[in-house]
Amino acid sequence: MNRLVLVALMSATLVCNLGATSAQERAWKPLFDGQTLAGWHAVGDGKWAAEDGQIVGRANNEKLYGLLVSDWSFGDFSLRLKFRCATGDSGVYIRTLLRPPDQAHGLQVQVGPPGSGVGGIYESYGRGWLVKPTAEQEQALVKPDDWNAVTITAKAGDVAVEVNGTQTAAIKGDPSRPEGQLALQMHSGTAMEVRFKNIEVLETP
């Protein structure tokens, strides 16, 4: 093949790939404006606030769970965010169904300090732990005093979780609800502070 033609083809391929990557990045939508809790509503106890470009949840041995629930519902999607939680117990619910006064039914991806099952998948008010990382895995992956990146991908009954770039849990063909709201959690009966930022969703057909 003529060298000029080859270079032209390689350049065109690179442009196409960059265009596809750029388009996908544009498809990621922020779920937090960095200044207010617009698009979310609180359920249960504890206090949620927008501070310094972060969603901050604080609880002091509350009777009820503290939930911050999205106003939107999602079916098939990828969710990415960063969290920081040195004490207590937190989580991210997907496709959840809320029941009074503070029950979020469905799959929860655990976040929190090492030892709490970070990156595992738990079904609240159902089967309990579906996948739970080992203590050794958590210690190797989770930064207790720094930000941790989490990506959750849900397509039909398949759900996968990554923490700081490493897959920590995956389930196939789960019979849970195909659509529902997202919710950030503070566990009842704990004194804690949890922070979230860079919350974005990519909906897939």
ZAGURO-712639 format. One line per 5 residues: number of its first residue (from 1); for each residue z, y, x of N, C-alpha, C. Coordinates in Angstrom, 1 decimal. Atoms other than C-alpha are relative to their C-alpha. Layout:
residues N
NUM> Z Y X Z Y X Z Y X ~ ...
END
This chain:
residues 205
1> 0.0 -1.2 0.9 0.0 0.0 0.0 0.0 1.2 0.9 ~ 0.0 -1.2 -0.7 -0.8 3.5 1.2 1.4 0.6 0.1 ~ -1.4 -0.5 -0.3 2.3 5.1 2.8 0.3 1.2 -1.0 ~ -0.3 -1.1 0.9 1.9 8.3 0.7 0.2 -0.5 -1.4 ~ -0.2 0.5 1.3 1.6 6.3 -2.5 1.4 -0.6 -0.1
6> -1.3 0.6 0.0 4.7 4.3 -1.6 1.1 1.0 0.0 ~ -1.0 -1.0 0.1 6.7 7.4 -0.9 0.1 0.7 -1.3 ~ 0.1 -0.6 1.4 5.5 8.9 -4.2 0.7 -0.9 -1.0 ~ -0.6 0.9 1.0 6.6 5.8 -6.1 1.5 0.0 0.2 ~ -1.4 0.0 -0.3 10.0 5.8 -4.3 0.6 1.2 -0.5
11> -0.5 -1.3 0.4 10.5 9.4 -5.1 0.1 0.0 -1.5 ~ 0.0 0.0 1.5 9.6 8.9 -8.8 1.1 -0.9 -0.5 ~ -1.1 0.9 0.4 12.0 6.0 -9.0 1.3 0.6 0.1 ~ -1.3 -0.7 -0.3 14.8 8.0 -7.5 0.2 1.1 -1.1 ~ -0.1 -1.1 1.0 14.1 10.9 -9.9 0.4 -0.6 -1.4
16> -0.3 0.6 1.3 14.2 8.5 -12.9 1.4 -0.5 0.0 ~ -1.4 0.5 -0.1 17.4 6.9 -11.7 1.0 1.1 -0.1 ~ -0.9 -1.1 0.1 19.0 10.2 -11.2 0.1 0.6 -1.4 ~ 0.1 -0.5 1.3 17.8 11.3 -14.6 0.8 -0.8 -1.0 ~ -0.8 0.9 0.9 19.3 8.2 -16.3 1.5 0.2 0.2
21> -1.4 -0.2 -0.3 22.6 8.7 -14.5 0.5 1.3 -0.6 ~ -0.4 -1.3 0.5 22.7 12.4 -15.4 0.1 -0.1 -1.6 ~ -0.1 0.1 1.5 21.9 11.5 -19.1 1.2 -0.7 -0.4 ~ -1.2 0.7 0.4 24.7 9.0 -19.2 1.2 0.8 0.2 ~ -1.1 -0.9 -0.2 27.1 11.4 -17.7 0.2 1.0 -1.1
26> 0.0 -1.0 1.1 26.1 14.0 -20.3 0.5 -0.7 -1.3 ~ -0.4 0.7 1.2 26.8 11.3 -23.0 1.5 -0.2 -0.1 ~ -1.5 0.1 0.0 30.5 11.1 -22.0 0.5 1.3 -0.7 ~ -0.5 -1.2 0.7 32.3 13.4 -24.4 1.5 0.1 0.2 ~ -1.4 -0.3 -0.2 35.7 15.0 -23.7 0.7 -0.1 -1.4
31> -0.8 0.0 1.2 38.4 14.2 -26.3 1.2 0.9 0.1 ~ -1.1 -0.9 -0.2 40.8 16.8 -24.9 -0.6 1.2 0.6 ~ 0.6 -1.3 -0.5 39.9 20.5 -24.4 0.8 0.6 1.1 ~ -0.8 -0.5 -1.1 42.6 20.9 -21.8 1.0 1.1 -0.3 ~ -0.9 -1.1 0.4 44.4 23.6 -23.7 0.8 -0.2 -1.3
36> -0.6 0.3 1.3 45.3 22.4 -27.2 0.0 -1.4 -0.3 ~ 0.1 1.4 0.5 45.9 19.2 -29.1 -1.0 -0.1 -1.1 ~ 1.0 0.1 1.0 42.9 19.9 -31.3 -0.7 -1.3 0.0 ~ 0.6 1.3 0.1 41.4 16.6 -32.5 1.0 -1.1 0.0 ~ -1.0 1.0 0.0 44.7 14.8 -32.3 1.2 0.4 -0.9
41> -1.2 -0.3 0.8 47.8 14.6 -34.5 1.1 -1.0 0.4 ~ -1.1 0.8 -0.4 51.3 13.4 -33.8 0.6 -0.8 -1.2 ~ -0.7 0.9 0.9 53.1 10.6 -35.6 1.3 -0.5 0.6 ~ -1.2 0.5 -0.5 56.7 9.5 -35.2 0.8 1.0 0.7 ~ -1.0 -0.8 -0.7 59.3 10.9 -32.8 -0.6 0.4 1.4
46> 0.4 -0.5 -1.3 59.1 12.6 -29.4 -0.9 1.2 -0.2 ~ 0.7 -1.2 0.0 57.2 15.7 -28.5 -1.3 -0.1 0.9 ~ 1.3 -0.1 -0.8 53.5 16.1 -27.4 -0.4 1.4 0.2 ~ 0.4 -1.4 -0.3 52.2 19.2 -25.8 -1.2 0.0 1.0 ~ 1.1 -0.2 -0.9 49.1 20.5 -23.9 0.5 0.9 1.1
51> -0.5 -0.7 -1.1 50.2 21.7 -20.5 -0.8 -0.2 1.3 ~ 0.6 0.0 -1.3 48.3 22.6 -17.3 -1.2 -1.0 0.0 ~ 1.2 0.9 0.1 45.1 20.7 -18.5 0.4 -1.4 -0.2 ~ -0.5 1.4 0.2 47.2 17.6 -19.4 0.6 -0.1 -1.4 ~ -0.8 0.3 1.2 48.5 16.0 -22.6 1.3 -0.6 0.5
56> -1.3 0.5 -0.5 52.3 15.5 -22.0 0.8 -0.4 -1.2 ~ -0.9 0.5 1.0 54.6 13.3 -24.0 1.4 -0.2 0.5 ~ -1.3 0.1 -0.4 58.3 13.5 -23.8 0.9 -0.6 -1.1 ~ -0.9 0.7 1.0 60.9 11.3 -25.5 1.4 -0.2 0.7 ~ -1.4 0.3 -0.5 64.7 10.8 -25.1 0.7 -1.0 -0.9
61> -0.6 1.1 0.8 65.7 7.5 -26.6 -0.2 0.2 -1.5 ~ 0.3 -0.2 1.4 64.0 8.2 -29.9 0.1 -1.2 -0.9 ~ -0.1 1.1 0.9 64.4 6.0 -32.9 -1.4 -0.5 -0.3 ~ 1.4 0.4 0.3 60.6 5.9 -33.7 -0.9 0.2 1.2 ~ 1.1 -0.2 -1.0 57.6 5.5 -31.5 -0.5 1.4 -0.1
66> 0.8 -1.3 0.0 55.8 8.7 -30.5 -1.4 -0.3 0.2 ~ 1.5 0.2 -0.1 52.1 8.5 -31.2 -0.8 1.3 -0.1 ~ 1.0 -1.1 0.1 49.3 11.0 -30.6 -1.3 -0.7 -0.4 ~ 1.1 0.7 0.5 46.4 9.8 -32.7 -1.2 0.8 -0.1 ~ 1.3 -0.7 0.0 42.8 10.8 -32.5 -0.4 0.2 -1.5
71> 0.5 -0.3 1.3 41.3 12.4 -35.6 -1.3 -0.8 -0.3 ~ 1.3 0.7 0.1 38.1 10.3 -34.9 0.3 -1.5 0.0 ~ 0.0 1.4 -0.1 37.5 6.6 -35.3 -1.2 -0.4 0.9 ~ 1.0 0.4 -0.9 35.4 4.6 -32.8 -0.2 -1.5 -0.2 ~ 0.3 1.4 0.1 33.6 1.2 -32.9 -0.2 -0.5 1.4
76> 0.3 0.5 -1.4 31.8 0.2 -29.6 0.0 1.2 0.9 ~ -0.2 -1.1 -0.8 32.7 2.5 -26.8 0.6 -0.3 1.4 ~ -0.8 0.0 -1.3 34.0 3.1 -23.2 0.8 1.2 0.0 ~ -0.9 -1.1 0.0 37.0 5.2 -22.8 0.5 0.1 1.5 ~ -0.5 -0.2 -1.3 38.1 6.7 -19.5 1.0 1.1 0.0
81> -1.0 -1.0 -0.1 41.2 8.7 -18.6 0.9 -0.2 1.2 ~ -1.0 0.1 -1.1 43.9 9.3 -16.0 1.4 0.1 -0.6 ~ -1.4 -0.1 0.5 47.6 8.8 -16.6 1.0 0.0 1.1 ~ -1.0 0.0 -1.0 50.8 9.4 -14.8 1.3 -0.2 -0.7 ~ -1.2 0.4 0.7 54.1 7.7 -15.9 0.9 -0.7 1.0
86> -0.9 0.6 -1.0 57.0 7.1 -13.5 1.1 -0.8 -0.7 ~ -1.1 0.7 0.7 59.5 5.9 -16.1 -0.4 -0.2 -1.5 ~ 0.2 0.2 1.4 59.5 4.5 -19.6 -1.1 -1.0 -0.3 ~ 0.9 1.0 0.5 56.8 2.6 -21.5 -1.0 0.7 -0.9 ~ 1.1 -0.7 0.7 53.4 3.9 -22.7 -1.1 -0.9 -0.2
91> 1.2 0.8 0.3 50.1 2.6 -23.9 -1.1 0.9 -0.6 ~ 1.2 -0.5 0.7 46.6 3.4 -25.3 -0.5 -1.0 -1.0 ~ 0.5 0.9 1.0 45.8 1.9 -28.6 -1.5 0.2 -0.3 ~ 1.5 -0.1 0.3 42.1 1.2 -29.5 -0.2 -0.6 -1.4 ~ 0.3 0.5 1.3 40.7 0.7 -33.0 1.2 -0.3 -0.8
96> -1.3 0.3 0.6 44.2 1.0 -34.4 0.0 0.4 -1.4 ~ -0.3 -0.3 1.4 45.4 1.0 -38.0 1.4 0.4 -0.1 ~ -1.3 -0.6 0.1 48.4 3.2 -38.7 0.7 -0.4 -1.3 ~ -0.8 0.3 1.2 51.2 2.2 -41.1 1.3 0.7 0.2 ~ -1.2 -0.8 -0.1 54.2 4.4 -41.9 1.2 -0.9 0.5
101> 0.0 -1.4 -0.5 56.4 5.5 -40.3 -0.6 0.2 1.4 ~ 0.4 -0.2 -1.4 55.3 4.8 -36.7 -0.8 -1.2 0.5 ~ 0.5 1.3 -0.4 53.4 1.5 -36.6 -1.5 0.2 0.3 ~ 1.5 0.1 -0.4 50.0 1.3 -34.7 -0.4 -1.4 0.2 ~ 0.4 1.4 0.0 48.5 -2.1 -35.5 -1.3 -0.1 0.8
106> 1.3 0.2 -0.8 45.9 -3.5 -33.1 0.3 -0.2 1.4 ~ 0.0 0.2 -1.4 45.1 -3.8 -29.5 0.5 1.2 0.8 ~ -0.6 -1.1 -0.9 47.1 -1.7 -26.9 -0.2 -0.4 1.4 ~ 0.1 0.2 -1.4 46.2 -1.3 -23.3 1.3 0.7 0.6 ~ -1.3 -0.5 -0.5 49.5 -0.9 -21.4 -0.2 0.9 1.2
111> -0.1 -0.9 -1.2 50.1 2.1 -19.1 1.5 0.3 0.2 ~ -1.4 -0.2 -0.3 53.3 3.0 -17.4 0.3 -0.2 1.5 ~ -0.4 0.3 -1.3 55.2 2.3 -14.2 -0.3 -1.5 0.3 ~ 0.2 1.5 -0.4 54.6 -1.0 -12.2 1.1 -0.8 -0.6 ~ -1.0 0.8 0.6 56.4 -3.8 -13.9 -0.1 0.0 -1.5
116> 0.1 -0.1 1.4 55.5 -2.8 -17.4 -1.2 -0.7 -0.6 ~ 1.3 0.6 0.5 52.2 -4.7 -17.6 -1.2 0.8 0.0 ~ 1.1 -1.0 -0.1 49.9 -1.9 -16.6 -1.3 -0.7 0.1 ~ 1.3 0.5 0.0 46.3 -2.7 -17.4 -0.2 -1.3 -0.8 ~ 0.0 1.2 0.9 47.2 -5.6 -19.7 -0.4 0.4 -1.4
121> 0.3 -0.2 1.4 46.2 -6.0 -23.3 1.0 -0.7 -0.9 ~ -1.1 0.5 0.9 48.9 -6.4 -26.0 -0.5 0.3 -1.5 ~ 0.3 -0.3 1.5 48.4 -6.8 -29.8 1.3 0.3 -0.7 ~ -1.2 -0.5 0.7 51.1 -4.8 -31.5 0.0 -0.6 -1.4 ~ -0.3 0.6 1.3 52.6 -6.4 -34.6 -1.0 -1.2 -0.3
126> 0.9 1.2 0.2 50.4 -9.5 -34.0 0.4 -1.0 1.1 ~ -0.2 1.1 -1.0 50.0 -11.9 -31.1 0.7 0.3 1.2 ~ -0.7 -0.4 -1.3 51.8 -10.0 -28.4 -1.0 0.1 1.1 ~ 0.8 -0.1 -1.2 50.5 -10.2 -24.9 -1.2 -1.0 -0.1 ~ 1.2 0.8 -0.1 46.9 -11.4 -24.7 -0.4 -0.2 1.4
131> 0.2 0.1 -1.5 46.4 -10.7 -21.0 1.0 0.9 0.6 ~ -1.0 -0.8 -0.7 49.1 -9.5 -18.7 -0.1 -0.2 1.5 ~ 0.1 0.2 -1.4 48.6 -8.8 -15.0 1.4 -0.4 0.6 ~ -1.2 0.4 -0.7 51.1 -10.3 -12.5 0.7 1.2 0.6 ~ -0.8 -1.0 -0.6 53.8 -8.2 -10.9 -0.7 0.4 1.3
136> 0.7 -0.3 -1.3 51.9 -8.5 -7.6 -1.3 0.8 -0.2 ~ 1.2 -0.8 0.3 48.7 -7.2 -9.1 0.3 1.4 -0.3 ~ -0.4 -1.4 0.3 50.5 -4.2 -10.5 0.4 0.8 1.2 ~ -0.5 -0.7 -1.2 52.2 -3.4 -7.3 -1.1 0.4 0.9 ~ 1.1 -0.3 -0.8 48.9 -3.5 -5.5 -0.9 1.1 -0.5
141> 1.0 -0.9 0.6 47.0 -1.3 -8.0 0.6 1.3 -0.4 ~ -0.5 -1.1 0.7 49.3 1.1 -9.7 0.8 0.9 0.9 ~ -0.7 -1.1 -0.8 50.5 4.4 -8.1 1.1 0.6 -0.9 ~ -1.1 -0.4 0.9 53.9 5.1 -9.7 0.2 1.5 0.0 ~ -0.3 -1.4 -0.1 54.1 8.7 -8.5 -1.3 0.9 0.1
146> 1.3 -0.7 -0.1 50.4 9.7 -8.8 -0.8 -0.3 -1.2 ~ 0.9 0.2 1.1 47.5 9.7 -11.2 -0.7 -1.4 0.2 ~ 0.7 1.3 0.1 45.9 6.3 -12.2 -1.1 0.1 -0.9 ~ 1.2 0.0 0.9 42.4 5.9 -13.6 -0.1 -1.3 -0.8 ~ 0.2 1.2 0.9 41.9 3.6 -16.5 -1.3 0.2 -0.8
151> 1.2 0.1 0.8 38.6 2.6 -18.1 0.1 -1.2 -1.0 ~ 0.0 1.0 1.1 38.5 0.6 -21.4 -1.4 -0.1 -0.6 ~ 1.3 0.2 0.6 35.3 -0.9 -22.6 0.1 -1.0 -1.2 ~ -0.1 0.8 1.2 35.1 -2.3 -26.1 -1.4 -0.1 -0.7 ~ 1.3 0.3 0.7 31.9 -3.9 -27.6 0.2 -1.2 -0.8
156> -0.3 1.1 1.0 32.3 -6.0 -30.7 1.4 -0.6 0.4 ~ -1.3 0.6 -0.3 35.1 -8.5 -29.9 0.3 -0.1 1.5 ~ -0.2 0.1 -1.4 34.8 -8.1 -26.1 0.7 1.3 0.5 ~ -0.7 -1.1 -0.5 37.3 -5.8 -24.4 0.4 -0.2 1.4 ~ -0.3 0.1 -1.4 37.7 -5.1 -20.7 0.8 1.2 0.5
161> -0.9 -1.1 -0.5 40.2 -2.9 -18.8 -0.1 0.0 1.5 ~ -0.1 -0.2 -1.4 40.0 -1.5 -15.3 1.1 1.1 0.3 ~ -1.0 -1.0 -0.5 42.8 0.3 -13.4 -0.4 0.3 1.4 ~ 0.4 -0.4 -1.3 41.8 2.3 -10.4 -1.1 -0.8 0.6 ~ 1.2 0.6 -0.4 38.5 0.6 -10.2 0.0 -1.5 0.1
166> -0.1 1.4 0.0 39.7 -3.0 -10.5 0.3 -0.6 -1.4 ~ -0.2 0.5 1.3 39.5 -5.1 -13.6 1.3 -0.7 -0.1 ~ -1.3 0.6 0.1 42.9 -6.1 -14.8 0.1 -0.9 -1.3 ~ -0.1 0.8 1.2 42.2 -7.7 -18.2 -1.4 0.0 -0.7 ~ 1.2 0.1 0.7 39.3 -9.0 -20.3 0.2 -1.1 -1.1
171> -0.1 1.0 1.1 39.1 -10.8 -23.7 -1.4 -0.1 -0.6 ~ 1.3 0.3 0.6 36.0 -12.3 -25.4 0.2 -0.4 -1.5 ~ 0.0 0.4 1.4 35.3 -12.6 -29.1 1.3 0.2 -0.8 ~ -1.2 -0.2 0.7 38.5 -11.1 -30.3 -0.3 0.4 -1.5 ~ 0.3 -0.2 1.4 38.8 -11.0 -34.1 0.6 1.3 -0.5
176> -0.6 -1.2 0.4 40.5 -7.6 -34.2 -1.0 0.9 -0.7 ~ 0.9 -0.9 0.7 39.1 -4.7 -36.2 -1.1 0.6 0.9 ~ 1.2 -0.5 -0.7 35.6 -3.5 -35.2 0.0 1.5 0.2 ~ 0.0 -1.5 -0.1 36.5 0.2 -35.6 1.4 0.5 -0.4 ~ -1.3 -0.6 0.3 39.6 2.4 -35.7 0.2 1.2 0.9
181> -0.4 -1.2 -0.8 41.4 5.4 -34.1 0.5 -0.4 1.3 ~ -0.7 0.2 -1.3 42.7 5.8 -30.6 1.4 0.6 -0.2 ~ -1.4 -0.6 0.0 46.4 6.6 -30.0 0.6 -0.2 1.3 ~ -0.8 0.0 -1.2 48.5 7.5 -27.1 1.4 -0.3 -0.4 ~ -1.3 0.5 0.5 52.0 6.0 -27.2 1.1 0.4 1.0
186> -1.3 0.1 -0.6 55.6 6.6 -26.2 0.9 -1.0 -0.7 ~ -0.8 1.0 0.6 57.8 3.7 -26.7 1.4 0.5 -0.5 ~ -1.3 -0.4 0.5 60.9 4.1 -28.9 1.1 -0.5 0.9 ~ -1.2 0.4 -0.7 64.4 3.8 -27.3 -0.1 0.2 1.5 ~ 0.1 -0.2 -1.4 63.3 5.1 -23.9 0.1 1.5 0.3
191> 0.1 -1.4 -0.5 63.8 8.4 -22.0 -1.2 0.0 1.0 ~ 1.3 0.1 -0.8 60.4 9.2 -20.5 -0.8 1.2 -0.1 ~ 1.1 -1.0 0.0 57.6 11.5 -19.7 -1.3 -0.7 0.4 ~ 1.3 0.5 -0.3 53.9 10.5 -19.7 -1.0 1.1 -0.1 ~ 1.1 -1.1 -0.1 50.9 12.6 -18.8 -1.4 -0.7 0.0
196> 1.4 0.4 0.1 47.2 12.1 -19.6 -0.9 1.1 0.3 ~ 1.1 -1.1 -0.2 44.1 14.0 -18.5 -1.3 -0.7 0.1 ~ 1.4 0.5 -0.2 40.3 13.7 -18.2 -0.3 -1.1 -1.0 ~ 0.3 1.0 1.0 40.1 11.8 -21.5 -1.4 0.2 -0.5 ~ 1.4 -0.1 0.4 36.5 11.0 -22.2 -0.5 -1.3 -0.7
201> 0.5 1.2 0.7 34.6 8.6 -24.5 -1.5 0.0 0.1 ~ 1.4 0.3 0.1 31.1 7.1 -24.3 -0.3 -1.0 -1.1 ~ 0.3 0.9 1.1 30.0 5.7 -27.6 -1.3 -0.8 0.3 ~ 1.2 0.8 -0.2 27.5 2.8 -27.4 -0.5 -0.6 -1.3 ~ 0.6 0.5 1.3 25.1 1.6 -30.1 0.3 -1.5 -0.2
END
